Structures are given as structure tokens and as C-alpha cells.
Amino acid sequence: MNYRWLLRMAKWGRNPPGEKQVKLVLGAILICLVLFAIERLFGWPEWLTPQNTPRGRFNN
């Protein structure tokens, strides 16, 4: 483990984040997990797959 991470954990141990910040982080993680589960269950839609186009050009 990196020494910098140990210092960060010690700082958080002495001065933990507020309840709102913890809820925000857990909410973001929950949204990511839900999106991951939906993708695994139903797959990636074909219409969201990018096409091989030259850089900077769009097909109209």
C-alpha cells in the first residue's frame, strides 16, 4: 500500500466526511452498479455502438 494512501486514511479517521458526502458517494456507486447490471442482463444496444468513421467526421 502506498504511503500517501495511509496518510489519507489517517486523515479521514481523524476527520470523517459528512453524512451528505457519504450518501452522495454511495448513491453514485449504486447508480454505476445498476447501469452495469442492466448492461449485463440485456446487453449493449446496437444503436449505441459507434461506427468506424474517420476522425472528426460525421455521417449524415
N, C-alpha and C positions, 0 to 999 in steps of 0.2 A: 504494500500500500504506500502511496506517495505521502511524503511528509506534509505537503500542503493540504491534503485531504484530512489528515489527523488534526491539523490546526483548525480547519473549517468545522469539523465535528465538535471539537472542544469549544469553539465559539458558539455554536448552536446549542451545546449543552448548557452553557452559562446564560445565554440569552436566546431562548427558543423563539421561533416565529409565531406571529399572532394566529388566532383561530381562523380569521378570514383568509390569510395566506395559505394555511394548511388546506382549507376547503377548496380554494382555487386550484391548488396543485393536484389534489385528489380528483377534482372534477375534470381537469384536463387529462389526467391519466385514464379516468373512466371513459371519456369520450374516445380516446385513442383505442382503448380495448374494445369498445363497442364497434367502432369502424373496422377494426381488424377482424372481429368475429363475423361481421356481415360479409366482408370480402371473402373470408374462408368458407362461409356457408353457401353463398350464391355465386362466387367467382367475380372476376373483373369484367365489366361490360365491354363489349366490342367497340361501342361508340366512344369510349373514353381512351382507347388505345391510340397513341399518336402514330401518324403515318410517316414514312420516310420521305421527308421533303428537304430540299436544300436549305441551308441555314439562312434565316431571315426572310424566307418566302412563305407565303400562304397560298393554298389552293382555293380558288373561289368557285 
